[in-house]
Amino acid sequence: MIFVELFFTFFVIGMFTIGGGYAMLPIIEKEVVDKNHWLSKEEFIDMLAVVQSLPGPIAINSSVYIGYKIAKFWGSIVCALGAALPSFIIILFLAIVFTDIQDNPTIEKVFKGIRPAVVALIVVPVIFMAKTAKITWKTVWIPVAVAVVVAFLGLSPAYIIVITAILGILFSFTRKDK
């Protein structure tokens, strides 16, 4: 029964979320943490750190991680299928009908109207992650500096993950000595 619940949870998330993986995060958190209690808030933040550092879509990576935690190998397969299948179905449908309507001015306006909502859906999980990660006004400079380095200097996020992991380890050693 857990496999059906996992599949439909991620299927519904995938079906009704516009804007991709980051827009899905608040819905995934609500379903996985608040509603089903499959992960704690702290485990959810840890999961985000792991799945963001892996190649591939964050929604699929998250579903695989959660599925594995709940029901091991088959749970990860079921969750990944649940998360990916709606996108596949929608893209297949759009590929069939979109060629006929792609130049329609109304369709263009609909997509332009959706864009601001998608941006908001991406900002909301950032705020929630900052709260859960206990980012304060004293430490907010760290994620801002990382965003600036990635966006404007073109440094790969992989390097930043390695560098910050090393700094975190070094910092933890200095804190234990005091």
C-alpha positions, -999 to 999 in steps of 0.1 A, spaced: 0 0 0 29 24 7 40 21 -30 6 33 -42 7 62 -17 42 72 -27 34 70 -64 2 91 -62 18 116 -38 45 124 -63 22 120 -93 -1 147 -79 29 169 -71 42 165 -107 8 170 -122 -1 203 -105 32 221 -102 42 246 -128 77 259 -128 99 229 -124 118 214 -94 123 245 -73 87 255 -76 78 219 -65 98 221 -33 72 238 -10 46 212 -22 70 183 -17 78 196 18 41 200 26 34 164 15 65 147 28 71 167 60 38 181 72 12 157 59 28 123 57 57 128 82 81 108 61 109 133 68 115 159 95 122 195 85 159 190 92 160 158 72 142 177 43 169 204 44 196 178 44 179 160 15 179 193 -4 216 197 1 222 162 -12 199 163 -42 210 198 -54 245 186 -56 236 157 -79 231 159 -116 196 158 -128 163 174 -121 158 183 -84 122 170 -83 133 135 -96 163 135 -73 141 144 -43 116 117 -52 143 91 -55 158 101 -21 124 101 -3 113 69 -20 145 52 -10 142 64 26 107 51 29 107 19 9 143 13 -3 150 5 -40 114 -1 -51 102 30 -33 127 51 -52 116 37 -85 79 42 -77 85 78 -65 106 87 -96 79 73 -119 53 92 -100 72 125 -103 83 120 -140 51 106 -155 30 137 -154 57 158 -171 61 131 -198 23 129 -204 20 168 -205 50 172 -228 37 144 -251 3 161 -252 18 195 -259 40 182 -286 10 168 -304 -12 200 -301 13 228 -296 24 229 -332 -11 240 -341 -14 267 -314 22 279 -308 17 312 -327 -16 319 -310 -14 354 -293 -37 342 -264 -14 312 -257 17 336 -257 -1 359 -232 -9 329 -209 27 319 -208 38 355 -201 13 357 -173 25 324 -157 62 336 -155 58 359 -124 39 332 -106 68 308 -113 93 332 -99 73 335 -68 70 297 -65 108 296 -66 113 324 -40 90 308 -14 112 276 -9 143 298 -7 127 317 22 115 285 39 149 268 34 167 298 49 144 297 80 149 259 84 187 262 79 187 289 106 201 316 83 202 348 103 210 384 94 245 377 106 249 347 82 228 358 53 260 371 36 271 335 29 243 324 6 243 359 -10 280 357 -17 277 322 -31 249 333 -54 270 363 -66 300 341 -72 280 315 -92 259 341 -111 285 367 -120 319 349 -118 307 317 -133 323 294 -107 308 260 -108 284 251 -78 303 218 -75 335 238 -65 315 258 -40 300 227 -24 335 212 -20 350 244 -7 321 250 18 322 214 29 359 218 37 353 251 55 325 235 75 347 207 86 375 231 96 350 254 114 336 224 134 371 215 145 378 251 157 345 252 176 352 219 194 385 232 207 368 262 224 
